[in-house]
């Protein structure tokens, strides 16, 4: 992961030391590799600090990279790939 991504993860960890944090990522189907790497790292951190990650992505276009991040999960609950599941309208 790039230095900027590590700095962001460090910032989130410091903020979580003060109070719980919620991060929302929208349109993750368009995220680049670096952003998905940061999101994966944050998912790992979520198991150690009071951090809730909410990631939103559309089913199309389907990207292997996004599926890999969703399946990787992390976090205390281990729910990973969408603990709530897909929500339709």
C-alpha positions as CSV (number, residue, x, y, z in Angstrom):
1,X,0.0,0.0,0.0
2,X,1.2,3.5,-0.8
3,X,2.4,5.9,1.9
4,X,-0.7,8.1,1.5
5,X,-2.9,5.0,2.2
6,X,-0.9,4.1,5.3
7,X,-1.2,7.7,6.6
8,X,-5.0,7.5,6.1
9,X,-5.1,4.2,8.0
10,X,-3.0,5.7,10.8
11,X,-5.3,8.7,11.0
12,X,-8.4,6.5,11.3
13,X,-6.7,4.5,14.0
14,X,-5.9,7.7,15.9
15,X,-9.5,8.9,15.6
16,X,-10.8,5.5,16.7
17,X,-8.7,5.9,19.9
18,X,-10.8,9.0,20.8
19,X,-14.3,7.7,19.8
20,X,-16.0,5.2,17.5
21,X,-15.7,6.0,13.8
22,X,-18.0,5.2,10.9
23,X,-16.6,5.3,7.3
24,X,-18.8,5.0,4.3
25,X,-17.4,4.3,0.9
26,X,-19.9,4.7,-2.0
27,X,-19.6,3.5,-5.6
28,X,-16.8,1.0,-4.7
29,X,-17.4,-0.7,-8.1
30,X,-15.4,2.2,-9.5
31,X,-12.6,2.2,-6.9
32,X,-9.0,1.9,-8.2
33,X,-6.6,-0.7,-6.9
34,X,-5.0,1.6,-4.4
35,X,-8.3,2.6,-2.9
36,X,-9.4,-1.0,-2.6
37,X,-6.1,-1.8,-0.9
38,X,-6.8,0.9,1.7
39,X,-10.3,-0.4,2.2
40,X,-9.0,-3.9,2.7
41,X,-6.4,-2.6,5.2
42,X,-9.2,-0.7,7.1
43,X,-11.2,-3.9,7.2
44,X,-8.3,-5.5,9.0
45,X,-8.0,-2.7,11.4
46,X,-11.8,-2.7,12.1
47,X,-11.2,-5.9,14.1
48,X,-8.9,-4.1,16.5
49,X,-10.5,-0.6,16.9
50,X,-14.1,0.7,17.2
51,X,-14.5,1.2,13.4
52,X,-17.6,0.5,11.3
53,X,-17.0,0.3,7.5
54,X,-20.0,0.6,5.3
55,X,-19.2,-0.1,1.6
56,X,-21.7,0.4,-1.1
57,X,-21.3,-1.0,-4.7
58,X,-23.6,-1.8,-7.5
59,X,-23.7,-5.3,-8.9
60,X,-22.8,-4.0,-12.4
61,X,-20.1,-3.6,-13.5
62,X,-18.9,-6.7,-11.7
63,X,-15.2,-6.6,-11.0
64,X,-13.0,-9.4,-9.6
65,X,-11.0,-6.9,-7.5
66,X,-14.1,-5.6,-5.7
67,X,-15.4,-9.2,-5.2
68,X,-12.0,-10.1,-3.7
69,X,-12.3,-7.2,-1.2
70,X,-15.8,-8.1,-0.3
71,X,-14.9,-11.7,0.3
72,X,-11.8,-10.7,2.3
73,X,-14.0,-9.1,5.0
74,X,-12.1,-8.6,8.2
75,X,-13.5,-6.9,11.2
76,X,-14.6,-8.2,14.6
77,X,-17.8,-9.7,13.2
78,X,-16.1,-11.4,10.3
79,X,-19.1,-10.6,8.2
80,X,-16.8,-9.4,5.4
81,X,-18.7,-9.6,2.1
82,X,-21.7,-7.7,3.0
83,X,-23.0,-8.8,6.5
84,X,-26.4,-7.4,5.6
85,X,-26.3,-8.7,2.0
86,X,-27.6,-7.1,-1.1
87,X,-30.5,-4.6,-0.6
88,X,-32.9,-4.1,-3.5
89,X,-35.5,-1.5,-4.1
